[in-house]
Amino acid sequence: MPHSLQTEVAVIGGLLADGTLFPLVNRYISAEDFYDPSHQVIFSTMADMSSRNKLINRTSVYTRLEEIGRNDITQALPMLSSFLTGPMPSLVLEQHAITVQEKAIRRHRHQACVDAAAIALNEKDYSTPEAMKVIYDYISKQNGWAPEALSASEIAQDRIQDALYGQPPNNPSTGFASIDALTGGLPHGHLVLLAGRPGMGKTQLACDIALNASRTHNVLFCTLEMTKERLIDRMICADARVSGTRYRRRELDDQEKIRVALSAESFKSRNLKIIGGRSLATSDIRGVCYAEKMNNGLDVVVIDYLSKIADRQAQGDNTNEHLGKIVHTLQDLAIELNISVLLLCQLSRKVETRVPPIPNTSDLRDSGHLEQDADVVMMVYREEFYSKDSAPGEANIIITKLRDGATGICRIRFSHHEPRFYDAMHVVPSVSPAPANHPISKVAKAYSD
């Protein structure tokens, strides 16, 4: 295994000669990074003394080791410091610490491969993608990064320079101008909830967003509700603008067949991948995401939908706590990989007891953790679903939470023919409201206030 006992001895001896350099060394290594167990104990003891503002030198460390009953380690201290004729220069000690760190990183990566192999062989409880995640975790966590306090003034200057002269954020676009204008697209590092009652078109809107975003960014669609083939069929019909019913019955005319063929061909230029299965757990999703991020790049993950994720519910957890853990894991995934996670979820039936049944955040099923962890909450509402003669083709995307901005309502169009959502390019939601006596206008006013 990669290690250098001589370098480890040099680090320990240098700190015994000049304990004031401990914070410098601790920026690069921790006790676990030493190969020799006795060195781990000594360095851990120094770390404990440093956290309590105790003086670190040969005598104090010797005394502390005796106090904790590690007399077996005290015998090594004279040898560790005997070769030093004086304090070691800080630059030399820092280089020794970096060497210890590099050796530790190589050992961690070796161990990651061993752990990943064990996981991959145990297919009953784990998945091969999860094994890839283990390797990625070791690499990302053992890469030499150390937390560092930065001046607020320096951060502010960097941010203002970026705001005034930098490029606009390269967030994936939803393909809907009104939604992008409000949310800034699908920001990296964000968890976006897309909620609605059954039949409102959540999956179709997610398909449309995935198709639009995949033109310029890498998108992964996780379908837990339908097969990959059905999902692709739906995307083809929406993109080719042909009837889904006629497509399934194989009743397309010649022009429609041409459009379908061209649509299928267009997928070659899209950066879209799909995984499916009713038994997908968050560990599977995370594993695939980590692998895609490492190998191909990843910007957006669409998950359809929350209640179908097959995580085992811990004993004693209620549904709210169970779903909360899943949502929190997906939020961490968005931050760790700097991607946007679009998570679909259901609204509770109580929304339909209101007149009119316009949804709000409290209608999220087991909403506590969903409200808390989500960066953006979007809800699909189509009035024609409840009243066929009312607002035909109109769809309202109600933004009930936007962590970095103001909430509001975006109006887009919905076609039953394909089906598909369309961007109402000529309508700007914030300046083109519905009639003042319309129920949705009251909701819009509440959000704008």
N, C-alpha and C positions, 0 to 999 in steps of 0.2 A: 504494500500500500504506500502511496506517496507520502513521505514525511521527511523531516530533517531534525533529528534530535539535537544536533549541534546548534541549529538556529533557535530552537525552542529554549535551550539552555541559555543562549545569549540574551533572549528577550527577558526571561525570568531573572537572570543575573543583573541585567541592566536596570530592571525595575527595583531590585533589592538595593542597588547602589544609589538610585535616584527615583524615589517613589512619586515625585511630582510629575513625572512623565507618563504616569498611568493613563490619564485621559487621552493622551495622544495615541497610545497603543490600543486603547479600548475602542477607538473609532474604527479600527480595522478588524479586530479579532475579539472573540469571547472565549470563555473557558472550554467550550465544546470544540474549538478549532485546534486544540493541542492534541497531539497523537498520544503522548505519554500520559497515563492516568494521574501520576503524581503531579505533573505539570498542570493538569486540569484543576486539581484540588488547590494548588498554590495560587493559580491565577484567580480562581473563584473566590478564594479567601481575600485576595487583594481587592477584587471588585466589591465584595461586601464591606471591607474597611473603607474603600473610597466613597461608597454610597453613604457612609456614616461619618464622613469627613475625618477619618482617623489617619494618622501619619503612617506611611508605608516605608519600612526599611527592614533590614534583616532581623533586627531584634523584635520589632512589633509583629512581624509576620510569624516569627518563631513562637512568640507568646500566644498569638491567636490560634495557631495550629494546635498547641498544647491544650488550650481551653476547649476546643471542639473535639479533643480526643484523637487527634491525628499525629501521634508521636512517631508513627512509622514514616511520616513525610518529613518531619523536622530533621531527621538524620541526613537528608539530601541537601538541606539549605547551605551548609558550609561549602560543599562541592560546587553548588550552583553559582556562588558568588566569589569563589577563591581565585578564579582566573582573571578577574577584573582588578586592574591596578588603580582604577578611579572610575568616576561616572562615565558612561558611554555617551558620545555626542548624540543629540536628539535625532539628527538626520540618519545616523547609522541604525539607531534603535527602531526608527520608523521603517527603514528598509527591511530589517529583520522581521518586523511585524507583518509587513506585506508578503514576505516569503512564507511565513507560517500560514497566512490567509490563503495564498495560492495553493499550497499543499492541501489545505483543508477543503478547498473548493473541488479539487480533483478527487479527493476521497468521497465527498458528498455526491458527486456525480456518479462515481462508481457504485455507491450504495443505492442511488436512485435507480440505476439500471437493474441491480439485484432485486430491489423491491418491485420494480415494474414487471420484471419477469415472473415473480411470484404471483402478482395480481393477474397478469395475463393468463397464467395457467389455471387460475381459480375462476373459471367463467361462471360458476354458479352464483357467486355473490358480487362479482366485479365485472368490469368490461375492459376490453383492450384500449378503448379511448381513455379510460380512467388511468390506465398504466402510463399513457403518454402524458397525462396531466401531472402525474407524480414526477416524471423527469423534468417537465417544464417548471414545476414548483421548486425543485432543488436548484435548477439553473438560475431561476430568477431571484431566489432568496439568497443564494450564495455567490452573488456577483460583485461583492465588495462595496455595496451601497451602505452608507451609514447615515443616520438622521443628523441633520445639521440645522441649527437655528440661523435664519437669514434675516437681514435687516429689512424691516417693513418699507423703509425709504427706497432701498434698492429694488425690491419687488415692485413698488409703485412706479418707479421710473421705467422699469422694463415693461410693465403693463401699458403705460401711457404711450411709450414708443410703439408698441405693437398696435395699440388702438388707433394711433394717428397715422402710422406709416406702414403697418403690416398688412398682409393679405387677409381678406375676409375668411372666416372659418370655413373649412372645407367639409361641412356637415353633409351627409347624404340627404338628398331631397326626397320628400314624400311624393313629389309629382303633382301636388295640389298647392297652387300659389297661395291661397288664403291660409292654409294650415302652416306652410313654411313661413309666411309673413309673421305669424303669431309665435310659433315655437322655434323658428330658426332651423327647420328641418328636423333631422334626427340627431341631436348632439351626441358626440362621443362621450362615453362615461355615464350615460343617462339610462335609467329604467323608465320606459314609457308604457303605460297601461292603456289598452284599447278595450273598452267595455261596452256592453249592450245586451239587450234582451235577445233571446233566440229569434232568428228571422230578420234581425235588423241589418245584417250584412257585414258582421265583424270580419269573418274569414275572407269575404270578397274584398273588403277594403284593405286588409292585410296583404292579400295577393297583389292588388293594384300598387300598393306602396312598395312591395318587394320587387315587382317588375320595374317600377320607375327607378328605384334606388340602384338596382343591379346594372343599370346602364353605365354608371360611373364608379360604383363601389362594390366591394365584395359582400355578398349577402348569403346567409344560411337560413333556410326555412325549416323549422322543426314542426312537422305535422303529426299530431297525436290523435286527431279526430278522424281523418280520412287517409286513404292510401296515397302514396306518392303519385300513382297514375291518375287518380281522380283529381288531385291538386293540379297536376300539369294540364289535364283536360280543361279544367276551369280557367287556368291562366291563358291557354291557347284561345278559348272562346272569347274571353274578355279582350285579349289583344287583337284578335282577328275580327272582333265585333260581329260574331255570328251567334245564333240562338243555341244555347246549351242543350235544349230539348232536341232540336233538329240534328245537332252534332251527335248526341247519344244514339239517336235513332238511325243515324247514317242517311239522313235525308237532305244533305247539303246540295245546292245547285253548283254549277261549274264555277261561278264567280266566288262563291263561298269556299269552295275547295281550294281555289288559288290563294285566297286570303289565309286560310288555315295552314297551307303549306309554307307560305312566306312567314307566317308567325312562328311556326316550328323552326324554320331556318334561322330566324332572328335570335333564338336562344343561344346560338353559337357565339354571339357577340356579347351576351349578358354574363355577368359574373355571379351566377346564381347556382347554389347547391341546395339539395333537399335531403333531409333524413326523416324517417317516419317509423312508426311503430307504437302500439298501445302500451308497451311496457317500458317506455323511456323514462328514466329517472334523472334528477338534476345532475347526478354524477356522470351519466352518459352524455348529457348535453354539454356539461363543462368539459369533459374529455375531448369531445369532437371540436368544440370551440377552441380549446388550447392547441389542438393539432392543426386546425385550419389557420389559426393565427401564426403559428410557427412556420408552416410550410407554404401557405398561399396568401396570407394576409386576410384579415376579416374586419369588417366595419359594422355590419348590422346582423343581428340574430332575431328572427321572428319565431315566436313560440305560440302555437295554437293547440290547446289553450291551457290555462293554469290548473283547472280541476282535473285534467287528464294526466298530469305529471305523476308518475308511478312511484313516488317516494313512500317508504313505509312510515306509517304514523307511529311515533314513539308512544310507548305506554304512558298514559296519564295526560297526554296532550289532547286538547279539544280541536275541533276543525280549524278554529281561528288561529290557534298556536301552530298547528301543522302547516297551514298555508303560509303563515307568517314566516316560518323558517325557510320555506321554498322561495318566497319573494325576496327575503334578505340574502339568500345565496345567489340569486340572479342579479340582485343589485351589486353585490360584491364582484360578480363576474363582469359586469359592465365596467366597473372601475378598474379592476385588475388588468383587463385586456384593452381598456380604452375603446370600447365599442358601444353601440346603441343596442339595447335589448328591448324589442317590442313584444310585450306580453299581452295576450288576449285573455279576457276573463268575463264571466257572466255577471249580470245584475240580478238582484233579488226580485221576487215576484211583487214585492210591495210597491214597486214603482207603478204597477198597473192598477193599483187601488186609488191612485190620485187622478184628478181630472183637471187639466190634461196630464197624461202620464209622462211628463218631461223628467228625465233622470237627473240625479245629483250625486255627489260623492258618497253620501250615506247609503246609497242603494247598492254599493259594492258588496257582494257577498262576503261575510266575515271581514268587514272593511277595515278593521283597526290597523293591521300591519300594512295593508295595501296602500292606504292613505299616507301612512308614515314614511314608507320606504320609496314610493314612486316619486320620480322627479317631474313627470308629466302624466296627467290623467285625461284621456280623451274618451268621450262617450258618443255613440252613434244613436241618433234619434231621427226616425222618419215618421212623420205624422200620418202619411197615407197608409201605414201599416195598421193603424187603428181606425182610420176613416178613409175609405177608398176614394172618395170624391174630394178630399181635402189635400191641398198642396201636392198634386201629383208630380213625381220625379224629384221632389225636393228632399235633401238630406242635410241635417244639421249635425256638425261635429262640435260638441260642447266641450270646451277645455275647462275643466273644473279645478285643475291644479297645474300650475306652471311655476316651478321653483325659482326660475330666473327671470320671471316676467309677469305680465298681466294676463289674467284669464280672459276668455271671450268665446264667441260662437263663430264658426266658419261654415258657410253655406256652400255646399257642392251639389252635384246632380247625381241621380241614380237611375239607371236603365234596367228594367226587368228583362229586356230582350236577351242580353248576353249571359248573365247580368254583369254590370260593371258600374263603378263610380266614375264620374267625370268632373273635371275641374271647371267650375263656373267662372271662366276667365273674365267675363264682363261684370261679374258681381264681386264687390269687395265687402266682406261681411261687416266690417266695422263701420262702414259708411252707407251701406245699403240695407237698412233694417226692414223686417217685415212690417206690415201695418201696425199702428200703435195699439190697436185693440186685440192683436193676435197674442195668444198665450206665450209663444216663444219670445216675443218682444220684451215682455216683462222679465223673463229670465236673462235675456241679453243685457237689459238695463242694469240688473242686479250685478252681473259680472263686470260691466264697464264701470260701475260705481266703486 
